[in-house]
Amino acid sequence: MKCPAPTGARAGVVALALVASACGGPTTTAGGARSGVRPVELPDLARVDASVQTQLREREQVLKDTLARPAATDEEKAAAFGGVAMLLHAAEYYEAAEPAYLNAEELAPREAKWPYLLSHLHKSVGEPAKAIAELRHVVEIAPNDVAALVWLGRLYLDQGQPERAEPLFERANMVAPRTAAALLGLGQVALARKDYARAVGVLEEALQASPSEASLHSPLAMAYRGLGETAKAEAHLQQWRNTDVVVPDPVRAELDLVLQSGLSFEQRGIRALEARDFQGAADFFRQGVAITTGDTMLGRSLRHKLGTALYMGGDLRAAVEQFREIVRLAPKTGRDEMAARANYSLGVLMASAGLGSKAIEHLTAAVGYDPAYVEAVMALADALRRSGNIEDSLPHYRSALQINPRASGARLGYGVALVRLGRYREARAWFEESVTAQPDSNELEHALARVLVSAPDDGARDGARGLMLVQGIMANTTERPTALGETLAMALAETGDTGQAAGIQRDLIAVATKAGLAADVRRMTRNLRLYEQRRACREPWAADDSINAPGPPIDLSLRPLLQ
């Protein structure tokens, strides 16, 4: 019997499933039982780009043609169903993608790709039990699939079953030694067992294998804290960033590349940025820009990320052009995240070029577009303070702290502004309050010490206490920044040991001279002269101190572009 092909302008994939079944299509499951083909239907595609709609309809036609061809093999039919499933999955039409994956899985029961992708779909919709079942099936088919082993191990960890996760991570590490994701899993298993020494060992190995994986620092900090090594724990916490440890995953990479949409190009570009492939990221973002108009949030988001990739790749001129294009395309009023980010980027560049008034203009616009954008609020406060508009900076620092009470940079800036205004007792009280609120911040404790040892107001000064604070900071950290050394010299001079203060200051000047820091040498030399005259410093932060400077200059040849 010859089976007819579906007719009509669009005879949905439901009809295709029926045709396949009537024509003796697949009816065997992975376990050998016979089963009918599940109906698969394209959903309403109105919310996706026109390019994605075209892709889906073209892939639908491939499926239609394959199912209508009597000689098509089960593997060919599986590939056709899987192709539709992947596009629907990538476009986040999860419900429509699931039956297509199941059909592909039943048509090709020894192909690991379809249950693997189906596991990720189930994970995305919050069905971990189904995801675990699919991954277990993958591991049965392909026992050395590193990605499947790691993802299954992570799911078991999430379910509180480290004993089931451990052999999976061990096998992944055996198949692909020094894979950070597998070593992280072993470290998390050790942490769950409170085997902190084991956790430190494997997590340090993971960090050596992948130094750029900043999220490894958090479990390492937990492991060191478990061993009682709090200094090491604190050092790792300061390096932590909330990023994902990459799992080597070619099948997921294939899924990520399947859509030709602005959103998919944005996601690919973000991953390239995270891998520090700035040229690759810029290429992806350009492809997204080419098919996404700038009058949409996604279009402006792509342009901002393109600007960011260009900037990080060293092409400042092209980056500025992208940021300015976003500002031009943005609505004149109202909340707009991308307009806020573009103005923030331009404001930071202007500030670093010493163009204070233009920096304030852009940063003010950024805050107007997004009043909760804490980085922009803080940058505006800093720009105002550093340009001499000190009183105007105070409410913005306060706003930043209302958004994020742990924004230590806002606390520091507010206190420095009080010092610049000559309100030394207020500054001391502010830093004391800040140290109480954030006792883990050496930066704020250092600022308090600086006020205690050098404020010109006798009522704000307490040299002995300031010296104790500086010595305490130095005892608890291996870092020796020049500013801390300067504060130690100030504290020694304030408590009467001007000879030792002068010796430390000379050492600091020698280091700065060797590094070619002429401005720092000039500033530190002024204090050295005071110590040589047996006098103490009475200026917590000089006007030419880096904390008051507009920022390090960029290539001055680009100033015309920014003006």
Secondary structure, DSSP 8 states (H G I E B T S, - for coil): -------STT--HHHHHHHHHHTT---B-TTS-B-----------TTS-HHHHHHHHHHHHHHHHHHH-TT--HHHHHHHHHHHHHHHHHTT-HHHHHHHHHHHHHHSTT-SHHHHHHHHHHHHTT-HHHHHHHHHHHHHH-TT-HHHHHHHHHHHHHTT-HHHHHHHHHHHHHHSTT-HHHHHHHHHHHHHTT-HHHHHHHHHHHHHH-TT-GGGHHHHHHHHHHTT-HHHHHHHHHH----------HHHHHHHTS--SHHHHHHHHHHHHHTT-HHHHHHHHHHHHHTS-TTSHHHHHHHHHHHHHHHHTT-HHHHHHHHHHHHHHS-SSS--HHHHHHHHHHHHHHHHTT-HHHHHHHHHHHHHH-TT-HHHHHHHHHHHHHTT-HHHHHHHHHHHHHH-TT-HHHHHHHHHHHHHTT-HHHHHHHHHHHHHH-TT-HHHHHHHHHHHHH-SSTTT--HHHHHHHHHHHHHH-S---HHHHHHHHHHHHHTT-HHHHHHHHHHHHHHHHHTT-HHHHHHHHHHHHHHHTT-----SS-TTSTTTS------GGGHHHH-
